[in-house]
Amino acid sequence: MATVPINPRQMHEEAEESYDPCMDRIDRQLLVLLRRDGRATYQDLGRHVRLSANTVADRVRRLQKAGIIRGYRADIDLAVLGRTMEMLSDIRLRDGVDRAAFEQQLTQIPQVVGAMRLTGEYDYQLRVVCTDAHEFEGVIDRLKGDAGVRELRSRLLLHEVPLGPDNLIDQTTPARP
């Protein structure tokens, strides 16, 4: 992941305006920096927030212990691996299907790379990646046959807008109606 050039003054102002009782401005700056480059060294982070590497390491460990930082992950481009067809599928389960059993079944379908339980008309939304329509048809057959899906409505993902919690981390006071 490429490191994004950072304007320290702008980052300082954005982080200072937001408020969270368990985090100060520097913690928020560190979170923004780590979201941009999770492999940044404590020394590099320290340069941006004007603290020593040891102090930054202590702060990052505290954020990890508090559960704010849950881990570091590689951003894998599934299209490079041949998975160029990405679908969002809304799922309605058959009556009487155990949700825990359904969720366990999803772990056995490798093309399903994400699942969210929903309120409203559908029970779940799945993120499915396939090489082609034939493979996707096989996923549909497995979902309807083995997993207890009654209805499935899918849409092809054209592209994803790169958003994340960065705006939330360094947001200003929330707007009020």
C-alpha positions as CSV (number, residue, x, y, z in Angstrom):
1,M,0.0,0.0,0.0
2,A,1.5,3.4,-1.0
3,T,2.0,5.9,1.8
4,V,-0.2,9.0,1.3
5,P,1.6,12.3,1.8
6,I,0.2,13.9,4.9
7,N,-0.2,17.6,5.7
8,P,0.6,17.5,9.5
9,R,-1.3,20.8,10.2
10,Q,-4.4,19.6,8.4
11,M,-4.3,16.2,10.2
12,H,-3.8,18.0,13.5
13,E,-6.8,20.3,13.0
14,E,-9.1,17.4,11.9
15,A,-8.1,15.2,14.8
16,E,-8.4,18.1,17.3
17,E,-12.0,18.9,16.3
18,S,-13.3,15.4,16.9
19,Y,-13.9,14.1,20.4
20,D,-14.0,10.6,22.0
21,P,-13.6,10.2,25.8
22,C,-11.1,7.4,25.5
23,M,-9.0,8.9,22.8
24,D,-7.2,12.2,22.5
25,R,-6.2,14.1,19.3
26,I,-2.9,12.2,18.9
27,D,-4.7,8.8,19.2
28,R,-7.0,9.9,16.4
29,Q,-4.1,11.0,14.3
30,L,-2.4,7.6,14.8
31,L,-5.6,5.8,13.8
32,V,-5.8,7.8,10.6
33,L,-2.1,7.2,9.8
34,L,-2.4,3.4,10.5
35,R,-5.5,3.2,8.3
36,R,-3.5,4.7,5.5
37,D,-0.5,2.5,6.1
38,G,-0.8,-0.3,8.6
39,R,2.8,-1.2,8.1
40,A,4.2,2.2,9.2
41,T,6.9,2.0,11.8
42,Y,6.5,3.5,15.2
43,Q,9.4,5.8,14.2
44,D,7.5,7.0,11.1
45,L,4.3,7.5,13.1
46,G,6.2,9.4,15.8
47,R,7.6,11.8,13.2
48,H,4.0,12.6,12.1
49,V,2.6,13.2,15.6
50,R,5.9,14.6,17.0
51,L,6.4,11.9,19.7
52,S,9.1,9.3,20.3
53,A,8.7,5.8,18.8
54,N,8.4,4.3,22.3
55,T,5.6,6.7,23.2
56,V,3.8,5.9,19.9
57,A,4.3,2.1,20.6
58,D,2.7,2.5,24.0
59,R,-0.3,4.4,22.5
60,V,-0.8,1.8,19.8
61,R,-0.7,-1.0,22.3
62,R,-3.2,0.8,24.4
63,L,-5.5,1.2,21.4
64,Q,-5.1,-2.5,20.7
65,K,-5.8,-3.5,24.3
66,A,-9.0,-1.3,24.2
67,G,-10.2,-3.2,21.1
68,I,-10.1,0.0,19.0
69,I,-7.4,-1.5,16.7
70,R,-8.5,-5.1,16.1
71,G,-5.7,-6.1,13.7
72,Y,-3.8,-5.5,10.5
73,R,-4.8,-7.1,7.2
74,A,-3.5,-7.3,3.7
75,D,-5.7,-5.7,1.1
76,I,-6.0,-8.4,-1.5
77,D,-7.1,-7.6,-5.1
78,L,-9.4,-10.6,-5.9
79,A,-9.6,-9.5,-9.5
80,V,-5.8,-10.2,-9.9
81,L,-6.6,-13.7,-8.6
82,G,-9.1,-14.2,-11.4
83,R,-12.2,-13.3,-9.3
84,T,-13.4,-10.5,-11.6
85,M,-17.2,-11.0,-11.1
86,E,-18.4,-9.6,-7.8
87,M,-22.0,-9.8,-6.7
88,L,-24.1,-8.5,-3.9
89,S,-26.9,-11.0,-3.1
90,D,-29.9,-10.4,-0.9
91,I,-31.0,-13.6,0.7
92,R,-34.3,-14.6,2.2
93,L,-34.2,-17.9,4.1
94,R,-36.8,-20.6,4.1
95,D,-39.1,-20.7,7.1
96,G,-37.6,-22.7,9.9
97,V,-34.0,-22.5,8.8
98,D,-31.6,-22.1,11.7
99,R,-29.6,-18.9,11.3
100,A,-26.5,-20.3,13.0
101,A,-26.6,-23.3,10.8
102,F,-27.0,-21.1,7.7
103,E,-24.0,-19.0,8.8
104,Q,-22.0,-22.1,9.3
105,Q,-22.9,-23.3,5.8
106,L,-21.6,-20.0,4.4
107,T,-18.1,-20.9,5.6
108,Q,-18.2,-23.9,3.3
109,I,-18.8,-21.8,0.2
110,P,-15.4,-20.1,-0.5
111,Q,-16.9,-17.7,-3.1
112,V,-18.9,-16.0,-0.3
113,V,-16.4,-13.5,1.1
114,G,-18.7,-11.4,3.2
115,A,-22.1,-11.8,4.9
116,M,-24.3,-9.4,6.9
117,R,-27.4,-10.2,8.8
118,L,-30.1,-7.5,8.0
119,T,-33.3,-6.1,9.2
120,G,-36.1,-5.6,6.7
121,E,-37.3,-7.5,3.7
122,Y,-34.2,-9.8,3.4
123,D,-32.4,-11.8,6.1
124,Y,-28.8,-11.5,4.8
125,Q,-26.7,-9.7,2.2
126,L,-23.8,-11.7,0.8
127,R,-20.7,-10.6,-1.1
128,V,-19.9,-13.2,-3.6
129,V,-16.8,-13.3,-5.9
130,C,-16.6,-15.6,-8.9
131,T,-14.6,-16.1,-12.1
132,D,-17.7,-16.2,-14.3
133,A,-21.5,-16.6,-14.5
134,H,-21.2,-20.4,-14.5
135,E,-19.4,-20.4,-11.2
136,F,-22.0,-18.0,-9.8
137,E,-24.8,-20.3,-10.9
138,G,-23.1,-23.1,-8.9
139,V,-23.0,-20.9,-5.8
140,I,-26.8,-20.1,-6.3
141,D,-27.5,-23.8,-6.5
142,R,-25.6,-24.5,-3.3
143,L,-27.3,-21.7,-1.5
144,K,-30.8,-22.8,-2.5
145,G,-30.1,-26.5,-2.1
146,D,-27.9,-27.0,0.9
147,A,-28.1,-23.8,2.8
148,G,-31.8,-23.2,3.0
149,V,-32.2,-20.1,0.8
150,R,-35.7,-19.5,-0.4
151,E,-35.1,-16.3,-2.4
152,L,-32.0,-14.7,-3.8
153,R,-31.7,-11.3,-5.6
154,S,-28.3,-10.4,-6.9
155,R,-26.6,-7.4,-8.4
156,L,-23.3,-7.1,-10.2
157,L,-20.8,-4.8,-8.5
158,L,-19.4,-2.4,-11.1
159,H,-16.9,-0.7,-8.8
160,E,-16.5,0.1,-5.1
161,V,-16.1,3.6,-3.8
162,P,-13.1,3.5,-1.4
163,L,-14.6,4.7,1.9
164,G,-13.8,3.7,5.4
165,P,-13.9,4.9,9.0
166,D,-11.3,7.6,8.4
167,N,-13.9,10.3,8.1
168,L,-15.6,9.1,11.2
169,I,-12.3,9.0,13.2
170,D,-11.4,12.6,12.4
171,Q,-14.9,14.0,11.9
172,T,-16.0,17.3,13.5
173,T,-18.9,17.5,15.9
174,P,-21.8,15.6,14.3
175,A,-24.4,17.7,12.5
176,R,-27.7,18.2,14.4
177,P,-31.1,18.4,12.7
